[in-house]
C-alpha cells in the first residue's frame, strides 16, 4: 500500500502546470471546462502587473498593489521538460499572509502551488520584488 502511494506521489510531481493564453469567448463556449486540465479565475498578483499587450509579467504601475490575473488553463503534462528561462515560477497562496503552519508533508498550509508565468525578465528580479499570487484578498 505504501509503495503504491509513493508511486502515485512521484507521478504527481512529474505533472507540470501551464499558463496558456485563452480567448475569453472560447472559454465561455466550454461550460464543462476543457477536455484536459481546468480553468481557474480569480487569482490576484502582488509585486508586479500582468501586461495584456505582451502577455507577460511587467513592473507595477504606481499605487497599484494587486492586479487580477487572466483566466489560467492548468493543463497537466506528464514528464514535461521545464524551460530554462522566459518564465517566473510564481508561488500561489490562499491568503495574503505568506506564512502558515507546516503540515505533515513539510509544506505550509497557506501555500497552494507554483505556476510558471511568462516573463521577459529573469526570475531573480521577481523574487527580489516579492511577486506572488493569492486566492483571496482582505477586502
N, C-alpha and C positions, 0 to 999 in steps of 0.2 A: 504494500500500500504506500509506504513512504517513498519507495523508489519511483513509483508511478507519479506521485505528486511532484517529485523532484524533476522528472522528465517534462511534466506539464509546465512547471515554473520556468525551466530553461527555454522551452519553446516560446513561452510568452515573452521572454526578454529578447528573443530574436525578431519579434514583430516590431516594426518601426511605424511611427505615425507621420503623416504628411500634411502640410498645409497646401491646399491646391486652390487656385483661383476658380471661382464658380460664378456663373451668371445667376443673379437672384431669381430671374424668371425661370431658369432651368431648375433651380432648387424647389420653387413653388409647384412645378409640374410633377414633382415626385413626392406626393403626400405621405407615402410609406417609407421614404428615405431612399438612399442609394442601394444598389444591389449588394455592394460590398462596403463595409465600414459604416460610418454615421456622420451626420452633420451636427455641429454644435454652434450655438449662437449665444451671445450674452457675456462673452469674456471681455474684461477691461484690461488695458495696457497701461502700466505706470513706468515713467522714466524715459519715454520716447513716444513717438506717434506713428501711426500707420500712414504711409504715403500711398494714396489711392491711385495716383498717376503712374508711379514707378513700381507699385505693388511690392513694397519692401519697407523695412523699418527706416525711420528718419528721426532727426532731432526734434524734440518737443517745441511747440510754439510757446511764447511767453505766457505765463499764468495758466497753462493747460496741464492739469495734474493727471487726469485719466482720459483715455480715449477708448471708444468701443472698437473691438476688433471686428473684421468682416466674418461672415459665416465661414467656418472652417470644416473641411471634409477630413475626418480622421479615417484613413484607409490603411488597414494592416497589410504589410508586405513582408513576407517571410524571407529571411536571410538577405535583407536589403543592405547594400554597402552604403555606409554613411559618407556623405560628401565631405571633403577636406575643408572647403570654405564656401562662402556665399550664403551662409545661414547663421542664425543665432539660436542656440539651444536654450529656449526660454522656459523658466520654471513657471508652473501654474499652481496657485494656492487657492484654498477655499475662501479665506477671508484676508483682510489687509495685514493683519499681524503675521509676519512671516515665520512665526515660531509656533510650535505645538509640542505636545508630549511625544516622546519616542514610543512607537508601538513595538510589539514583539519582533517585527521584521527589521527594526532598526531605522525605519523611516519616520518622519514627522507626521503626526495625524492631520496637519494642515496642508501638507504637500500633496498634490494630485498627480502630476506627471510633467515631463518636459515636452515641449513642442518645438520642432525646427521651423523657425520663421525666416523667410528670405531677407537677406541683408547685404548691402554693398560694403559695409564697414566690418572690420574684424570683430570677433566675439569679445575680445577684452575691452573694447570700447563700451559695449552694452553691459558687461559685467561690472565695470567701474561705475557706470551710471545707475546700477541697481535695477535694471529693467526686469520686470516680472509681469505675469498676467494673473488676474483674480477673477474668481467666480462671482463674488458679491462685494459691493461697496457698502460703506456705513449708512449712506442715505437711502 
